[in-house]
Amino acid sequence: MSDKEYTFENKEYKDAYRHTASHILAQAVKRLYPDARLAIGPAIENGFYYDFDTEKPFTPESLSVIEAEMRKIIKERLPLERFELPRAEAIEFVKKQNEPYKAELIYDLPEDAVISFYKQGEFTDMCAGPHVDTTGRIKANALKLINCTGAYWRGNAENKMLRRIYGTCFMSKESLDEYLERIEEAKLRDHRKLGRELDLFGLYDEGPGFPFFYPKGMVIKNELLRFWREEHQKAGYVEISTPIILNEALWHRSGHWDHYKDNMYFTKIDDADYAIKPMNCPGGMLVYKRRMWSYRELPVRMAELGLVHRHELSGTLHGLMRVRNFTQDDAHIFMMPEHIADEIKAAIDLVDKMYKVFGFKYRVDLSTRPEKFMGEIETWDRAEKILENVLVEKNVEYRINPGDGAFYGPKIDFHLVDCLDRSWQCATLQLDFQMPERFELEYVGADGEKHRPVMIHRTVFGSMERFIAIITEHFGGAFPLWLAPVQVIVLPITDRAHDYSKSVASSLSESGFRVETDLRNEKIGLKIREARLQKIPYMLVLGDKEVEGGFINVRSRRDGDIGEASLTDFTAELTEKVHKREHNV
């Protein structure tokens, strides 16, 4: 192997390295807590974790002790030795080790499955691998246990809650330190923390997973919706709205019942069964189907800001990132086969244009046929090839994400990258030959005959709530001028400047800006400090000199004291910045 193959540039080696670290964690826990039962311990994007069944939870102090034991195991340079056992012997082996979770995993494997184990010193774990050759490969000074949380066995709330220890490791202490610094920065930018401090939104015990938006949060949401509507109108979309509750039979027809019912909410109306929609697609099908379309009218681009509900496990809920109801910025494009490539290209361009407004870079995945899918493999192969060809033609770098397509079609996923180099999957373009078939959608072709359209399912933000969480953390709560809940705050130094301050605020408000005036009898230093904590883009400090001269003194959140300006010039400058939707203001 080349030197590069033994670095984190090689994803396979990085995963094997971190997978081995998870086994070292499990070995350390078993040494310190012999009665602990092992569950699973994979490598993940930024490190690894292992799930344990223990009587008592792990504390920060116990994590420090476990981490120290891990370093001892690394120092022992124990070789990792792989061996296989027949099914019956493997079950007997893990039962002798008193590892019931491992036994359950074996029972669920196919009869002909290869059952492998990895041994390191006195510790043996059932595992498919791969791993590095010795525990000594892991850098002891570049290892850190991050935290411990609860996790249901196999992600099922009906199963026992286990203790999950998260850790990370790198190939140098410098890389670890950089990562830990990013974690600390992420804590400061946590949208839940900023949401409270900036009075944007809240989550209550009375509605777990169902967010409340406060007035300032609604400003951000409405500005995003206004931006979304403007860009979609320019791109030739019409907007529709479909009901939140629809008859259960519709979801059988669409295929969502077979693939999604565990994530749906249900109700009864007039003794009939209904479902609260988890996505907008079936309603969009009915809107298209309301009349016969001519080939001359296609493509038809229907966009919808639909409120959807999904039954998420309580343990997975996380601020606005993972909620039970959210607004999905869907669009469904109905077209003839010859339109497909051009419509996908146009959708890619729209995503690119809208993400650039926020300064986001992104990477692209081509997600292919999943294990459970609708339709014929030949149709899937054709759809995947079309998407791949478009990406190549547009010179878009992408990677294949095998088996992660929607159950009705392959998709192009956009993962935007924030200021902390974190990746978030938001926009998606899904090519669907199946749903038009299920709903018997038709159009009249140039030959006068009826034909089946093809459709694209498409989002840009994905979830409005989640996108707000992402940009809150990306900007650290210091939203660009066009998004800021309060764009300007007027700060009189003395009571004598109150009337002039009110006049300045009124003029800016009439020009369309969101303005506040702080008339409290407090020192100007305190007012400025509090305005900065609220991350307001511009502060106008007005005293006797400004009143007499009829001008304003401008302070910027980013640049500090800018100095004197006329209100007319300041208004014109802000108007231009808002119109351009500059992301660095």
C-alpha positions as CSV (number, residue, x, y, z in Angstrom):
1,M,0.0,0.0,0.0
2,S,1.1,3.6,-0.6
3,D,1.6,6.0,2.4
4,K,-1.7,7.7,1.5
5,E,-3.6,4.5,2.1
6,Y,-2.6,4.6,5.7
7,T,-4.0,8.1,6.3
8,F,-7.5,9.5,6.8
9,E,-7.5,10.6,3.2
10,N,-8.4,6.9,2.6
11,K,-11.9,6.5,4.0
12,E,-11.6,2.8,4.4
13,Y,-8.5,3.1,6.6
14,K,-10.1,5.9,8.6
15,D,-13.2,3.8,9.3
16,A,-11.1,0.7,10.2
17,Y,-9.0,3.0,12.5
18,R,-12.0,4.3,14.3
19,H,-13.7,1.0,14.3
20,T,-10.7,-0.4,16.1
21,A,-10.9,2.5,18.6
22,S,-14.5,1.4,19.4
23,H,-13.2,-2.1,20.2
24,I,-10.5,-0.6,22.5
25,L,-13.3,1.3,24.2
26,A,-15.3,-1.9,24.7
27,Q,-12.3,-3.8,26.0
28,A,-11.6,-0.9,28.5
29,V,-15.2,-1.0,29.7
30,K,-15.1,-4.8,30.1
31,R,-11.9,-4.5,32.2
32,L,-13.4,-1.9,34.4
33,Y,-17.0,-3.1,34.5
34,P,-16.9,-6.9,33.9
35,D,-20.7,-7.1,34.2
36,A,-21.3,-4.7,31.3
37,R,-23.0,-6.3,28.3
38,L,-21.9,-5.4,24.8
39,A,-24.2,-4.2,22.1
40,I,-22.8,-2.6,18.9
41,G,-19.8,-0.2,18.3
42,P,-19.4,1.2,14.8
43,A,-17.2,4.0,13.3
44,I,-19.2,7.1,12.5
45,E,-18.5,10.3,10.6
46,N,-16.5,12.1,13.3
47,G,-15.4,9.2,15.5
48,F,-17.0,6.1,17.0
49,Y,-19.4,4.9,19.7
50,Y,-20.2,1.8,21.6
51,D,-23.5,0.8,23.3
52,F,-23.4,-1.0,26.7
53,D,-26.0,-2.4,29.0
54,T,-24.9,-1.4,32.6
55,E,-26.7,-1.0,35.8
56,K,-25.5,2.5,36.4
57,P,-24.9,5.3,33.9
58,F,-21.4,6.5,33.1
59,T,-20.3,9.8,34.5
60,P,-17.7,12.3,33.2
61,E,-15.4,10.9,35.9
62,S,-15.9,7.3,34.7
63,L,-15.3,8.4,31.1
64,S,-11.9,9.8,32.2
65,V,-11.0,6.5,33.8
66,I,-12.2,4.5,30.8
67,E,-10.1,6.8,28.5
68,A,-7.0,6.2,30.6
69,E,-7.6,2.4,30.3
70,M,-7.9,2.7,26.6
71,R,-4.5,4.3,26.5
72,K,-3.1,1.4,28.4
73,I,-4.6,-1.0,25.8
74,I,-3.0,1.0,23.0
75,K,0.3,0.9,24.8
76,E,0.0,-2.9,25.0
77,R,0.0,-3.1,21.2
78,L,-2.4,-6.0,21.1
79,P,-2.7,-7.7,17.7
80,L,-6.3,-8.0,16.3
81,E,-6.8,-11.6,15.2
82,R,-9.8,-12.5,13.0
83,F,-11.5,-15.9,13.2
84,E,-14.8,-17.4,12.1
85,L,-17.2,-19.8,13.7
86,P,-20.2,-21.8,12.4
87,R,-23.6,-20.4,13.5
88,A,-24.2,-22.9,16.3
89,E,-20.7,-22.5,17.7
90,A,-20.9,-18.7,17.4
91,I,-24.1,-18.7,19.5
92,E,-22.7,-21.0,22.1
93,F,-19.5,-18.8,22.2
94,V,-21.3,-15.5,22.9
95,K,-23.7,-17.2,25.4
96,K,-20.7,-18.4,27.4
97,Q,-19.4,-14.8,27.3
98,N,-22.9,-13.8,28.7
99,E,-23.5,-11.5,25.8
100,P,-27.2,-11.7,25.0
101,Y,-27.2,-8.8,22.5
102,K,-24.6,-10.5,20.4
103,A,-26.6,-13.7,20.4
104,E,-29.7,-11.8,19.2
105,L,-27.7,-10.4,16.3
106,I,-26.5,-13.8,15.3
107,Y,-30.1,-15.2,15.4
108,D,-31.1,-12.4,13.0
109,L,-28.4,-13.3,10.5
110,P,-29.1,-15.5,7.4
111,E,-28.4,-19.2,7.9
112,D,-25.4,-19.0,5.5
113,A,-23.9,-15.8,6.9
114,V,-20.2,-15.7,7.7
115,I,-19.9,-15.0,11.5
116,S,-16.6,-13.5,12.3
117,F,-14.9,-12.4,15.5
118,Y,-11.9,-10.2,16.4
119,K,-9.7,-11.0,19.4
120,Q,-7.3,-8.5,21.0
121,G,-5.6,-9.8,24.2
122,E,-8.3,-11.2,26.6
123,F,-11.1,-9.4,24.7
124,T,-13.1,-10.9,21.8
125,D,-16.0,-9.3,20.0
126,M,-18.3,-10.5,17.3
127,C,-17.7,-8.2,14.4
128,A,-17.6,-8.1,10.6
129,G,-14.6,-5.7,10.6
130,P,-12.4,-4.4,9.2
131,H,-9.8,-3.3,11.7
132,V,-6.2,-2.2,11.8
133,D,-3.6,-4.9,12.7
134,T,-2.8,-3.8,16.3
135,T,-4.2,-1.6,19.0
136,G,-0.8,0.2,18.9
137,R,-1.8,1.8,15.6
138,I,-4.2,4.1,17.4
139,K,-2.5,7.3,18.6
140,A,-3.0,7.5,22.4
141,N,-2.6,11.3,22.6
142,A,-5.1,11.8,19.7
143,L,-8.0,10.0,21.4
144,K,-10.9,11.5,23.4
145,L,-14.2,10.3,24.8
146,I,-16.7,13.0,24.2
147,N,-19.9,12.1,26.1
148,C,-22.4,9.4,27.1
149,T,-26.1,9.4,26.2
150,G,-29.0,6.9,26.2
151,A,-29.8,4.8,23.1
152,Y,-32.6,2.2,22.7
153,W,-31.3,-1.2,21.6
154,R,-31.7,-1.4,17.8
155,G,-33.3,2.1,17.8
156,N,-36.6,0.8,19.1
157,A,-38.3,2.6,21.9
158,E,-39.9,-0.6,23.1
159,N,-36.4,-2.1,23.8
160,K,-34.2,-1.4,26.7
161,M,-32.3,1.9,27.0
162,L,-28.5,1.3,26.7
163,R,-25.6,3.6,27.6
164,R,-23.9,4.9,24.5
165,I,-20.3,6.3,24.8
166,Y,-19.2,8.6,22.0
167,G,-15.5,9.1,21.3
168,T,-13.3,10.4,18.5
169,C,-9.7,9.8,17.4
170,F,-7.3,11.1,14.9
171,M,-3.8,10.4,13.6
172,S,-2.2,13.4,15.4
173,K,-2.8,15.4,18.5
174,E,-3.0,18.6,16.3
175,S,-6.0,17.2,14.4
176,L,-7.7,16.2,17.6
177,D,-7.2,19.7,19.1
178,E,-8.6,21.3,16.0
179,Y,-11.7,19.0,16.1
180,L,-12.2,19.7,19.9
181,E,-12.0,23.5,19.2
182,R,-14.7,23.1,16.5
183,I,-16.8,21.2,19.0
184,E,-16.5,24.1,21.5
185,E,-17.3,26.6,18.8
186,A,-20.3,24.5,17.8
187,K,-21.5,24.7,21.4
188,L,-21.4,28.5,21.3
189,R,-23.3,28.3,18.0
190,D,-25.9,25.7,19.1
191,H,-29.2,26.9,17.6
192,R,-31.1,25.8,20.8
193,K,-28.9,28.1,22.9
194,L,-29.1,31.0,20.4
195,G,-32.8,30.4,19.9
196,R,-33.3,31.1,23.6
197,E,-30.9,34.1,23.8
198,L,-32.2,35.8,20.7
199,D,-35.9,34.9,21.5
200,L,-36.5,33.1,18.2
201,F,-38.3,29.9,19.0
202,G,-39.0,27.4,21.8
203,L,-39.9,23.8,22.5
204,Y,-42.2,22.8,25.3
205,D,-43.0,19.7,27.3
206,E,-46.6,20.2,26.2
207,G,-45.6,19.5,22.6
208,P,-42.2,17.6,22.4
209,G,-40.9,17.9,18.8
210,F,-43.5,20.5,17.9
211,P,-41.7,23.9,17.7
212,F,-43.1,27.3,18.6
213,F,-41.8,30.3,16.7
214,Y,-41.8,33.7,18.4
215,P,-42.1,37.0,16.6
216,K,-38.4,37.4,15.8
217,G,-38.2,33.8,14.6
218,M,-41.2,34.3,12.4
219,V,-39.3,37.3,10.8
220,I,-36.5,34.9,9.7
221,K,-39.0,32.2,8.6
222,N,-41.1,34.7,6.6
223,E,-38.0,36.2,4.9
224,L,-36.9,32.8,3.8
225,L,-40.4,32.0,2.5
226,R,-40.4,35.3,0.6
227,F,-37.0,34.5,-0.9
228,W,-38.2,31.0,-1.8
229,R,-41.4,32.3,-3.5
230,E,-39.5,34.9,-5.5
231,E,-37.0,32.4,-6.9
232,H,-39.6,29.8,-7.7
233,Q,-41.8,32.3,-9.5
234,K,-38.8,33.4,-11.6
235,A,-38.1,29.7,-12.4
236,G,-41.6,29.0,-13.7
237,Y,-43.2,27.3,-10.7
238,V,-46.8,27.7,-9.6
239,E,-47.6,27.4,-5.9
240,I,-50.3,25.0,-4.5
241,S,-51.4,23.9,-1.1
242,T,-52.8,20.5,-0.1
243,P,-54.5,19.3,3.0
244,I,-52.7,18.1,6.1
245,I,-55.1,15.1,6.7
246,L,-56.0,12.8,3.9
247,N,-57.7,9.4,3.7
248,E,-55.6,6.4,4.6
249,A,-56.4,4.7,1.2
250,L,-54.4,7.4,-0.5
251,W,-51.2,6.3,1.3
252,H,-51.7,2.7,0.3
253,R,-52.1,3.9,-3.3
254,S,-48.9,6.0,-3.2
255,G,-46.8,3.2,-1.6
256,H,-46.0,5.2,1.5
257,W,-48.1,2.8,3.7
258,D,-45.7,-0.1,2.9
259,H,-42.6,2.0,3.3
260,Y,-43.5,4.7,5.9
261,K,-46.4,3.8,8.1
262,D,-44.3,3.5,11.2
263,N,-43.5,7.3,10.9
264,M,-47.1,8.4,10.4
265,Y,-49.9,9.7,12.7
266,F,-53.4,8.5,12.2
267,T,-56.9,9.6,13.1
268,K,-60.6,8.8,12.4
269,I,-63.1,11.1,10.8
270,D,-66.7,9.9,10.4
271,D,-65.6,6.3,11.2
272,A,-63.2,6.4,8.3
273,D,-59.4,6.0,8.7
274,Y,-57.2,9.1,7.9
275,A,-53.5,9.9,8.0
276,I,-51.7,13.1,8.8
277,K,-49.4,13.6,5.9
278,P,-45.7,12.9,6.4
279,M,-44.9,14.4,3.0
280,N,-46.7,16.3,0.3
281,C,-46.3,14.0,-2.8
282,P,-49.7,12.2,-2.9
283,G,-51.6,15.5,-2.6
284,G,-49.5,16.9,-5.5
285,M,-50.5,13.8,-7.5
286,L,-54.2,14.6,-7.0
287,V,-53.7,18.2,-8.0
288,Y,-52.1,17.1,-11.3
289,K,-54.8,14.5,-11.9
290,R,-57.6,17.0,-11.6
291,R,-57.7,17.5,-15.4
292,M,-56.2,16.2,-18.6
293,W,-53.0,18.0,-19.7
294,S,-51.7,18.6,-23.2
295,Y,-48.1,17.9,-24.1
296,R,-47.9,21.6,-25.0
297,E,-48.5,22.5,-21.3
298,L,-45.7,20.3,-20.0
299,P,-43.6,20.6,-18.0
300,V,-45.8,21.6,-15.1
301,R,-43.9,22.7,-12.1
302,M,-45.9,22.8,-8.8
303,A,-44.3,24.0,-5.6
304,E,-45.7,23.6,-2.1
305,L,-44.8,24.8,1.3
306,G,-46.5,22.0,3.1
307,L,-46.7,21.3,6.8
308,V,-45.9,17.6,7.4
309,H,-45.9,15.5,10.5
310,R,-43.6,12.5,11.2
311,H,-43.5,10.2,14.2
312,E,-39.9,10.5,15.4
313,L,-38.7,8.7,18.5
314,S,-38.3,10.9,21.5
315,G,-34.7,10.1,21.9
316,T,-33.9,11.4,18.4
317,L,-35.5,14.8,18.8
318,H,-33.0,17.7,18.7
319,G,-34.1,21.3,18.7
320,L,-35.2,22.3,15.2
321,M,-32.9,19.8,13.6
322,R,-35.1,16.8,14.3
323,V,-38.8,17.6,14.9
324,R,-42.2,16.0,14.5
325,N,-43.8,18.7,12.4
326,F,-42.1,20.9,9.8
327,T,-42.7,22.9,6.6
328,Q,-41.2,21.1,3.6
329,D,-40.5,23.2,0.6
330,D,-41.6,20.6,-1.9
331,A,-41.9,20.8,-5.7
332,H,-43.2,18.3,-8.1
333,I,-42.4,18.6,-11.8
334,F,-44.5,16.7,-14.3
335,M,-43.0,16.2,-17.7
336,M,-42.5,14.2,-20.8
337,P,-39.4,11.9,-21.0
338,E,-37.6,14.2,-23.3
339,H,-37.8,17.0,-20.7
340,I,-36.0,15.1,-17.9
341,A,-32.4,16.2,-18.5
342,D,-33.2,19.8,-18.9
343,E,-35.5,19.9,-15.9
344,I,-32.9,18.3,-13.7
345,K,-30.3,20.7,-14.9
346,A,-32.6,23.7,-14.1
347,A,-33.3,22.3,-10.7
348,I,-29.6,21.9,-10.0
349,D,-29.1,25.5,-11.1
350,L,-31.9,26.7,-8.8
351,V,-30.4,24.9,-5.8
352,D,-26.9,26.4,-6.6
353,K,-28.3,29.9,-6.9
354,M,-30.2,29.8,-3.7
355,Y,-27.4,28.2,-1.6
356,K,-24.9,30.9,-2.9
357,V,-27.1,33.6,-1.3
358,F,-26.0,32.1,2.1
359,G,-22.4,31.6,1.1
360,F,-22.8,27.8,1.3
361,K,-20.6,25.4,-0.5
362,Y,-21.9,21.9,-1.0
363,R,-21.1,18.4,-2.1
364,V,-23.3,16.1,-4.2
365,D,-24.3,12.4,-3.8
366,L,-26.1,10.2,-6.3
367,S,-28.2,7.9,-4.2
368,T,-29.2,4.6,-5.9
369,R,-31.8,1.9,-5.6
370,P,-32.5,0.8,-2.0
371,E,-33.2,-2.7,-0.8
372,K,-36.9,-2.1,-0.7
373,F,-38.1,-0.4,-3.8
374,M,-41.1,0.0,-6.2
375,G,-41.0,-0.8,-9.9
376,E,-38.7,-2.7,-12.2
377,I,-34.9,-2.8,-12.0
378,E,-34.6,-1.8,-15.6
379,T,-36.5,1.4,-15.0
380,W,-34.3,2.1,-12.0
381,D,-31.2,1.5,-14.0
382,R,-32.5,3.9,-16.6
383,A,-33.3,6.6,-14.1
384,E,-29.9,6.3,-12.4
385,K,-28.2,6.6,-15.7
386,I,-30.1,9.8,-16.6
387,L,-29.1,11.4,-13.3
388,E,-25.5,10.4,-13.7
389,N,-25.3,11.7,-17.2
390,V,-26.7,15.1,-16.1
391,L,-24.1,15.4,-13.4
392,V,-21.4,14.6,-15.8
393,E,-22.7,17.0,-18.4
394,K,-22.9,19.8,-15.9
395,N,-19.4,18.9,-14.6
396,V,-20.7,18.4,-11.0
397,E,-18.4,16.4,-8.8
398,Y,-20.4,13.7,-7.1
399,R,-20.0,10.4,-5.2
400,I,-22.2,7.3,-5.4
401,N,-24.3,6.7,-2.2
402,P,-25.4,3.1,-2.9
403,G,-28.8,1.9,-1.7
404,D,-29.9,5.3,-0.3
405,G,-32.5,6.3,-3.0
406,A,-36.1,6.9,-2.2
407,F,-38.3,3.8,-2.5
408,Y,-39.8,5.2,-5.7
409,G,-36.7,6.5,-7.5
410,P,-33.0,7.4,-7.4
411,K,-32.0,10.9,-6.3
412,I,-29.3,13.6,-6.2
413,D,-28.7,14.8,-2.7
414,F,-27.0,18.1,-1.9
415,H,-25.0,18.3,1.4
416,L,-24.3,21.9,2.2
417,V,-21.2,22.7,4.3
418,D,-21.3,25.3,7.1
419,C,-18.6,27.5,8.6
420,L,-17.5,24.7,10.9
421,D,-17.0,22.3,7.9
422,R,-20.1,20.3,9.0
423,S,-22.2,18.7,6.3
424,W,-26.0,18.8,6.2
425,Q,-28.2,17.0,3.7
426,C,-30.9,19.5,2.6
427,A,-31.8,19.7,-1.1
428,T,-32.8,16.6,-3.0
429,L,-33.9,15.9,-6.6
430,Q,-35.7,12.5,-7.0
431,L,-36.5,11.1,-10.4
432,D,-39.7,9.1,-10.3
433,F,-41.3,6.8,-12.9
434,Q,-43.3,4.9,-10.3
435,M,-45.8,7.4,-8.7
436,P,-47.2,8.5,-12.0
437,E,-47.9,4.8,-12.7
438,R,-49.6,4.2,-9.4
439,F,-51.8,7.3,-9.8
440,E,-52.4,6.7,-13.5
441,L,-51.4,10.2,-14.4
442,E,-51.7,11.1,-18.1
443,Y,-51.2,13.7,-20.7
444,V,-52.3,13.9,-24.3
445,G,-49.3,13.7,-26.7
446,A,-48.7,15.2,-30.1
447,D,-50.1,12.0,-31.5
448,G,-53.5,12.5,-29.8
449,E,-52.9,9.5,-27.6
450,K,-52.7,9.4,-23.8
451,H,-49.2,9.0,-22.3
452,R,-47.7,8.6,-18.8
453,P,-45.7,11.6,-17.5
454,V,-42.4,11.3,-15.6
455,M,-42.0,13.4,-12.4
456,I,-39.3,14.9,-10.2
457,H,-39.7,15.4,-6.5
458,R,-37.6,18.3,-5.4
459,T,-36.7,20.4,-2.3
460,V,-34.1,23.2,-1.8
461,F,-34.2,23.9,1.9
462,G,-35.6,20.5,2.8
463,S,-37.2,21.4,6.1
464,M,-37.7,25.1,6.8
465,E,-37.3,24.5,10.5
466,R,-34.1,22.5,10.1
467,F,-32.7,25.0,7.6
468,I,-33.3,27.8,10.1
469,A,-31.3,25.7,12.7
470,I,-28.5,25.3,10.2
471,I,-28.2,29.0,9.3
472,T,-28.5,30.0,12.9
473,E,-25.5,27.9,13.7
474,H,-23.7,28.8,10.5
475,F,-24.0,32.6,11.2
476,G,-23.7,32.1,14.9
477,G,-27.0,34.1,15.3
478,A,-25.5,37.1,13.5
479,F,-27.9,36.8,10.6
480,P,-27.3,38.7,7.3
481,L,-29.0,42.1,7.2
482,W,-31.9,40.9,5.0
483,L,-32.7,38.1,7.5
484,A,-32.0,39.8,10.8
485,P,-35.1,40.1,13.0
486,V,-34.0,43.6,14.0
487,Q,-31.9,45.3,11.3
488,V,-31.3,48.6,13.0
489,I,-31.5,49.8,16.6
490,V,-31.5,53.5,17.5
491,L,-29.7,54.3,20.7
492,P,-30.2,57.8,22.2
493,I,-27.5,59.0,24.6
494,T,-29.7,61.4,26.5
495,D,-33.4,62.1,26.9
496,R,-32.9,65.2,24.7
497,A,-32.3,62.9,21.8
498,H,-35.5,60.9,22.2
499,D,-37.6,62.8,19.8
500,Y,-34.9,62.8,17.1
501,S,-34.4,59.1,17.7
502,K,-38.1,58.4,17.2
503,S,-38.0,60.4,14.0
504,V,-35.0,58.5,12.7
505,A,-36.6,55.2,13.6
506,S,-39.9,56.2,12.0
507,S,-38.2,57.2,8.7
508,L,-36.3,53.8,8.5
509,S,-39.4,51.9,9.4
510,E,-41.3,53.7,6.6
511,S,-38.5,52.6,4.2
512,G,-39.2,49.0,5.1
513,F,-36.6,48.3,7.7
514,R,-37.1,46.4,11.0
515,V,-36.2,49.0,13.6
516,E,-36.2,49.2,17.4
517,T,-35.5,52.2,19.7
518,D,-33.9,51.8,23.1
519,L,-35.3,54.7,25.2
520,R,-34.2,53.3,28.6
521,N,-32.4,55.5,31.0
522,E,-29.2,53.5,30.8
523,K,-25.6,54.3,29.9
524,I,-24.9,54.2,26.2
525,G,-22.1,51.6,26.7
526,L,-24.7,49.2,28.2
527,K,-27.1,49.8,25.4
528,I,-24.4,49.1,22.7
529,R,-23.2,46.0,24.6
530,E,-26.8,44.6,24.8
531,A,-27.4,45.4,21.1
532,R,-24.3,43.5,20.2
533,L,-25.3,40.5,22.2
534,Q,-28.6,40.6,20.3
535,K,-26.4,40.6,17.1
536,I,-28.2,43.5,15.6
537,P,-26.4,44.5,12.3
538,Y,-26.5,48.3,12.8
539,M,-26.7,50.6,15.8
540,L,-27.4,54.4,15.5
541,V,-25.9,56.3,18.4
542,L,-27.6,59.7,18.7
543,G,-26.7,62.5,21.1
544,D,-26.8,66.3,21.2
545,K,-24.3,66.7,18.3
546,E,-26.4,64.4,16.0
547,V,-29.6,66.2,16.9
548,E,-28.2,69.6,16.2
549,G,-26.5,68.5,12.9
550,G,-29.4,66.4,11.7
551,F,-27.2,63.4,11.0
552,I,-26.6,59.9,12.5
553,N,-23.6,58.1,14.0
554,V,-23.4,54.5,12.7
555,R,-21.9,51.5,14.5
556,S,-21.8,48.2,12.7
557,R,-22.0,44.7,14.3
558,R,-19.1,43.6,12.1
559,D,-16.9,46.8,11.7
560,G,-17.5,48.7,14.9
561,D,-17.7,52.5,14.8
562,I,-18.3,53.6,11.2
563,G,-18.9,57.3,12.0
564,E,-21.2,60.1,10.8
565,A,-23.5,59.7,7.9
566,S,-26.7,61.3,6.6
567,L,-29.9,59.3,7.1
568,T,-30.6,59.5,3.4
569,D,-27.3,57.9,2.4
570,F,-27.5,55.3,5.2
571,T,-31.0,54.3,4.0
572,A,-29.9,54.0,0.4
573,E,-26.9,51.8,1.4
574,L,-29.1,49.5,3.5
575,T,-31.7,49.3,0.8
576,E,-29.1,48.1,-1.7
577,K,-27.7,45.5,0.7
578,V,-31.1,44.1,1.5
579,H,-32.0,44.0,-2.2
580,K,-28.8,42.0,-3.0
581,R,-29.3,39.7,0.0
582,E,-25.7,39.9,0.9
583,H,-24.7,37.1,3.2
584,N,-21.6,38.8,4.8
585,V,-23.4,41.9,6.2
